[in-house]
Amino acid sequence: MSVEIWTILLVGLSFIIYIYIGWQSRVKDTKDFFVAGQGIPSIANGAATAADWMSAASFISMAGLISFLGYDGSIYLMGWTGGYVLLALLLAPYLRKFGKYTVPDFVGDRYYSNVARLVAVIAAIFVSLTYVAGQMRGVGIVFSRFLQVDINTGVIIGMVIVGFFSVLGGMKGITWTQVAQYCVLIFAYLIPAIAIAWLLTGNFVPQLAFTFSDVADKLNKIQVDLGFSEYTQPFVNKSMLDVLFTTIALMVGTAGLPHIIVRFYTVPSVRAARYSAGWALLFIAILYTTAPALSMFARYNLIDSLHNHTLAEVQQLDWARKWEKTGLLAFDDKNKDGRLQLTPNKDTNEIKIDRDIIVLSTPEVAKLAPWVIALVAAGGLAAALSTASGLLLVISSSIAHDVYYRMIDSTASEKKRVFVGRVMVGFSLILAGYFGVNPPGFVSEVVAFAFGLAAASFFPVIVLGIFDKRTNSYGAIAGMLSGLIFTIIYIVSVKFAGVEPWFFGVSPEGIGTLGMLINLAVTLVVSRLTPPPPAEIQLLIENLRTPVVEE
């Protein structure tokens, strides 16, 4: 069977499973809708957290960025995995003990202020909308290549599927769907990586093939011959300062992501939150230790398949012809010598490769079986849809629970609150679809912006809210606003208005670190210059940090 038929079968089967789970998990009360009834087992919540966290950026785009950036691409590995460890050890158990549904709920109650709650809601929506833009782009890319439909149609299909199990099942439906999606995406990532490792090195363990084979040495030589820097040479594409700032932004941004934090509210206890964090880290590590190997193998195979071949030879390759139709792969024999050249100079480079196609095209380039290629497509969709659903619920709960119920109508019935939540999911879907059709960058770049916004807005107020009794509502509000506004202005001006990065060359992906430091400084200073929190809030924080003894 052809790749397209296999894709229809595997993607269709996975969608049927997701829809079935969504239908079986449909809910009627707010506790089920917003926090899955706080009854998800630790291992299942670990798998759901891993799927929620390993978005289209991790599955589709991260290996592509590492493939293009080489050593400097390790910022994504260090930042995202380090940030998860930070979240699991430093924040998750305390937030679970606090017992609220959402991050804005924590901010509003800890800082005894609806203004602080509203600022947190705005920050959560900004972060989630930026993040969901990357997921919708990933959905569109997969559909445009493997089902031969345009990106807009692909985004709409994805919206319908994710909307179904999000609207019906809320967090409960999303959680169990994400467990299934983790299984799909991890097998889809590992199978081609194992096969390609075996074909190139004779070692079927990608991590060992990456470490102990001579592929890195061969690729370094090829890169130098083509005019690039060595693949393993550090600080070529980014300065040392930018690498540091971007890594920190991704790390503390991970620890401040509202759609990940809310996952720790879905388990029965603080102890279960700790266990689920451990399971999630294990499930995440399986993919993240494989990514460097897949990145290197993919670049080696792409150069070997495309560079110095004639246009006619390249267009005879079925995969190249189909990716060219999507506009994400392009060829232009600029010097008319009859052969295509891959160079670091954009004026002479004749092969344009979008970074987001690296993982999706790798099984085809390596000539693996059609079902493996189709499985990768299903995995990419699972990664994108799992995260998109979690983000949509964050937007929904931020408005329905934190604004409507906590600030507008505190007497609203369970039925009415769930209804408002479902309406907000639908509204969020429309916005997500718009950003999927008009994405502001590569999947991982867009997601990196979201991490920067989370770092600049949430991380300081959450950490200080747990560990500093003296931090008050005035400081929290001033800190969140200053960090968020600064980071948004920097990202928009540099990325979209053509302004050169003015802070020592730090990229928009890394500026969230400075935003976080501004937030931290403003919060501490303003809190010390204004009255302390009420005595009951200080007592609440002391109790929050007191260990819980659970049988």
N, C-alpha and C positions, 0 to 999 in steps of 0.2 A: 504493500500500500504506500501511497505517496505521503510526504510530510504533512500536507494539508489535511488529508483524511485522518491520519493519526492525531493531528492537533485537534480536529473537531471532536474526535472520539474522547480523547483524554481530557480536554478542556470541558467538553459537554458533561462527561461523567463527574468531574470535580465540581462543576456548578450544580449538578443535581444533588450531590452530597451536601453542599453548602446550603442550598435551598431547603432540603429536607431537615437539616439540623435547625435552621432558622424557624421552620414551621413547628417542629417538635418543641422548641424552646420558647415559644411565644409567651409573653408575660402580660400581667394585668396590674401589678402594683409597682410602686416607685422603687422599692428596695431591689426587686428583681431587675427592673429596667435600668437603674443607674449603677448598681454594684453586684448584680447577679445573685442577690439574696445572701451574699457573704457566705456561700456554701460550696465554693469550688475547691476540690482537693489540691494539695500543694503541687504535685507533679503535673497535673493538668493545667494549673495556673502558670507553672513554669514554662510549659510548652506554649500556652497562649501568650504569655509575656514575650517569649522569644519571637513568636510570629508577629506580634504587634510591633516589636522593636526592630526586627530585621525586615525593613520595608523594601520597597523597590530600589531604594538607594543601596541597601546592602546586597540584595540579590542581583539586580540588573546593572547598577552603575558603579558600585565601589571597585569591583575588579577592573572595570574599564578605566577608572581614574588611576588606579595603581599601575595598570598597564601603560598608561601614557606618562605618568609622573615618575615611575620607577621607585627608587628609595623614598622620595618625598611623599609618595602616596601612603606611606605607613602612618601618616598623621590620622587617617581615618580608622585604621586598626587600633592604634593606641588611644585615640580620643574616645571612640565609641565604646570599646570594651572597658577601658579604664573608668569611664563615666558610669557604666553600669555597676561596676564594683563599688564606686563611691556612693551611688544611690542605694544599693543593697545593704551596705554596712552602716552608712551614716544617717540615712533618712527614712527608708522604708518602714522599719519596725516602729519608729516613733509616730509616723503619720498614720499607720494602721491602728496604733493604740489611741490616737486622737479620735478616730472613729467617724470622720466625716466622709461625705460622698465624693467631694471634688477638692482640687487645690484651692480654688476661690473660696470654698466653704471653710477650709483650714485658715486661709488668710483673713477672711471676714471675722471668724470667731476668735482666732488668736489675737488679732489686732483690734477687736471690739469695735469694728467700724464698717458700715455699709459702703462708705467711700472706698476703703481699702478693698472690700469685696468687689466693687465695680471695676476698679483699676485692674484687679487680678483677672476678672472676666474678660476685659478688653485685651489684656496680654495673652490670655489663653486662646482667644479667638484669633489674634494676630499670628501666634505661633502655629496653631492648628491649620489655619488656612494656607500659610506658607508651606507647611509640611505636606498638606494634602495635594498641593499643586504638583509636587514631585511624583506622588503616587498615581495621579491621573495621567500624567505624561507617560509613566511606565506602562499603564494599561493600554494607552493608545499605541505605543510602539509595538507591543506584543501583537495586538490585533491587526495593525497595519501590515505587519510582515507575514504572520502565519495564517491569518484568515483572509488575507488579500482584500481587506476593507480599508477605507480611509480612516485616519486617526480620529476624526470627529465621531464617526460611527462606533469605533472601538470604545471611546470614552463613554458614549451613551449606554452601550451594552454593559460596561463595567458598573456604571451608575445604577442601572436597574437591578443588577445582582446584589451589589452591596447594600442598596436601599432596602431590598426585600428583607434580608435577615437582620438589618439594623433596626428597621421600623417595627417589625414584628417582635423580635426577641430582645431588643435592647442589649444591655451588657451580658445578659445570660446567653442569648443567642449568639452574640459576637464571640464570647469566650469559647464556647464549644465549637464554633465554626473555626476559630483560630487554631484550636488544637488539631483539627483536620488539616488546616492550611499549613501548619508547621510540618506535618508529616509529608505533605506533597512537596513543599519547597526544599526540604533538606535532602530528600531522595533525588529531586531534580538537580540539585547542585552537586551532590557527591558522585552520582553515577558517571556523568561525563568527565568530571575531574579525575576519577579513578581510571577510566578508560584512556584518557589522553596521557596521564602519567605513565601508564603501562606502555603505550605506543611509543612515547618519546624516550623513556629511560629504562624500561623493563622492570620498574618498581611500581606496584599498584597502589602504594600509599602516597598520596599527593604530597603530604608534608615531608616525608623522607625523600621523595623524588626531587623536591624543590631544594632540599638541603644538601644532598649527597651526590647529585648528578652533575654533569658538566654543561647543562643547558644554560645556566647563568653565564658561564664563561663564553660560550658560543654567542649568546645574545649580546653580551658586552662588546665582543669583537664586531659583530654585525652592526650594532648601533654606531660604533666609532667609524666604521667604513662608510656608513651613510651620512656621516656628519653630525650625528647626535652625540650626546654625552653617554658614558657608560650607564647601563640600566641600573646598576647598583651604586652609582656615585651619589653621595648625599648633597643636598642643598644646591641643586642645579636649577630646578624650576621654582623653588621658593627659598627666601632667605632664612637664616637660622631663627631670626626673631619671628618671622611669619609662621614658620613651622611650630614654634613654641606657642604662639598666641592661638593659632588654629587648633592645635591639640588641646589646649586648656579650654577653649570655647566649646569644642565638641564634648569634652569630658564633663564640665559643669553644666553644659546645656542638656546632656543626657540626664543628669541628676535633677534637672528642673522640668523635664518634659511632662506635661499634665496627663497625657494619654498613657504614659508608662506608670506614673505614680498611682493613678487610679486603680491599676491592676492589683495593688497590694490591699485595696479595700475589699476585694472580692473573696478573700479567704476567711475562714472562720475565726482565726486568732492571730496574735502577734507572732507566736511560735510558727504557725503555718506560713506567715509572711516571710519569715527568715528562711524556712525550708524552700518555699517556692522561688525565692531569690537565688538560692543555690542551684536548684534545678534549671532555672532559666539561664544562668551563667554557663552551665554545662552544655545546654542545647545551643546557645549562641556560639560557644567556643568551637563546636564542631564545624560550623560554617566559616568562622573568622580565621581559623588556622588553615583552612583550605584555600581561602581567597588569594593569598600571595602566590601560591603555586599555580592556580588557574590563570592569574593575571600574566605571569611570565610565560606560561605555555601558550596562551592566546596570542601574545605579541609575537612570539617566535613563529608560530604557525601563520599568522596574518602576513608578516613580512615575507615569509617563504612562499606564500601563495600568490601575492600580488606584486611585489617589487620586481622590476626588470622583466616583467612579462608584457607581451603585446596586449593591446586593448581587445583584440579578437580572442586571444587566449583567455583573458579574464572573463569576458562576457559569455564564454562557453561554460563557465562555472555556474551551475544552477543557483547556488546560494548568492553569488555576487550579483547576478542579474536581478534576483528578487529583492535583495536589499537595496539595490540601486533604484528600484521603482519607488521605494519609500522615501527617497531623498536623503537617507541617513548614510549612504555610501555613494561616492561620486568619483568619476575619473575624467581627467582632462589632460590630453597629451600636449602640453604647452609648447614644448620645443620641437614638436612634429618629428621626433626621431623614431616613432613607431613603437616605443617602449615606455611603460609607466614607471615613474621614479617616486619613491617616498623619501622626502627630505625635510629637514627642520625649518627650511625657509618657505614661508607661505607663497612667495612669488614664484618659486620653482617647484614646489610640491605638486604632484599630479594625482595624488590619491587622497581623497578626503574621507576620513573615517569618524563617524560620530561615536563618542566614547560610550554611549548608552547601548551600542549594539555588540560590544565585545563579548559579554557572557552569552547573549542569545545566539550569536553567530558561531561561537567556538565549536559546538558539536558538528555543525555543517562543514566548517573549514577543515576539521579533523576527519571528515567523512565517516562519522559514526552512524549507526542505524537510524532510520526515520523515526522510530518510536522514542529514541533518546532525545532527538531534536524536539519532538512534540512535548515530551515530558518537561523539558526546560521551559518551553512556552507556558505550560500549566503552572510550573513553579514560579515563574515571574509574575503571573497573574495572582497566584496565591499570596505572594509577598506583598504586592501592591494593594490588593483588596483587604487583606487582614489589617494592615496599618490604616488604610483609609477608613475602615469601619470604626476603629478605635478613635480616630481623630474626629469623625463625624459625631460620635457620642459625646466627646469632650465639648464640642461646640453646642450640641443640643443640651447637655446637662448644665453648661455654664449659663445658658439663657433661661431654660425651663426651671431649673432648681435654684440657681444662685441669684438670678434676677427676678423671675416671675414669682416663685414661691417665697423666697427669703426677703424680697424687697417690695413686691407689689401686692400679692394676695396670699397671706400666710394661712388663710382659712380654706384654700383650694383643696378639693377632694383628691384622693389617690387617682381616681379615673381622669380627672381634669388635668392633673400634673403629668400623667403619662401621655395624655393626648397632646398637651403642649410640647412635650419632649419629642413625640413623633413628628409633629409639624415642623419643629426646628431641625430634625434630621433631614426632612424633605427640602427645607430651605437651604441647608448646608450642602446638600447634594447638588443643587443648582449652581452654587458658587464653586464647588469642587469641579464640576463639569466645565465651567468657564475657564478655570485655571488649567485644566487639562488640555483644553483647546489652545490656550494662549499662555504656555509656560514661560517663566522668566529665565530659564537656563537649563543646564543639564540636571538630571534627577538628583545626583549627589550634591551639586552646587546649591540647588534650591533647598534641599533638606539641611545643608550646612547653615544656610541663612536662618532656618527655623531653630536650629540648635543655638545659634548666636543670640537670637531673640529670647529664647528660654533662659540662657545663661545670664543675660542682662536684666531680665525681669524677675524671675522666680527664685533662682538659686540663693541669693543673699537673704531674702526675706524668709525663706523656708529654714535655712540653717540658723539664722539669728532667732527666728521664731521658736526654735527648739532649744537652742543652747545659750541664749542671752535673755535673761528676764527683763533687762533694762530697755530693750528695743520696744518702742511704742508705735502707735498708729501713725503719728505724724512722720516719723522716720521711715516707716514702711511705705507709705504713700509717696513721699518725696523721692525715696530711693528707686522704687519701681518706675515712676514716671521719668526720672532723669536717665536711668539706664536704658529704658525702652526707647525713649525719644531720641537719645543720642545714637543708639545702634541703628534705628530705622533710618535716620537722616544720613548716616555714613553709608549704609548699604545702598540706599536709593541713589544718592549723589554719585557714588563711585560706579555702581553697576549700570545705572540707567541714564545718568545725566552727563557721563563722560568726564567726571572729575577724577584726577589722579589720586591714588591712595596717599593721603597726606600725613598719616601717622606712621612715620618711619617705614613706609612701604607695606604696612600690614594690609592684607587683602580683606574684602568684605566677609569672607568666611571666618576670619580670625578676630574681627573687631569686637565680637561679643565679649571677649576677655576684658577689653578696656571698659565696655559697657557694664560688665559685672563689677569691676573695681570701682567705677563711678557710683554704681548703685550701693555697693557696700560702704563706701566712704560717706556718702550722703546720708544713708540710713543711720549709721553710727553717730555722726555729728549731730544731725537733727534730733535724734532720740535723746542725746545727752543735753541738748539745749532746751528741751521741752519737758513737761511733767512726766514722771514714770507711769507705767501701766498700773491699773487698779490692783489692789492687793489680791483679789480673787484670780486675776489673770496670772500674776506671779506665782501663786500657789498652784494653779493649773499647770504651769510649765515645770515646776518642781515635781509634781506628780507624774507628768509625762515622761520625765527622765528617770523615774524610779523603776527598777527592773520588775517585771511581772513574773511571778512564779506560777507556772502552768503545769498541771498534772499530765 
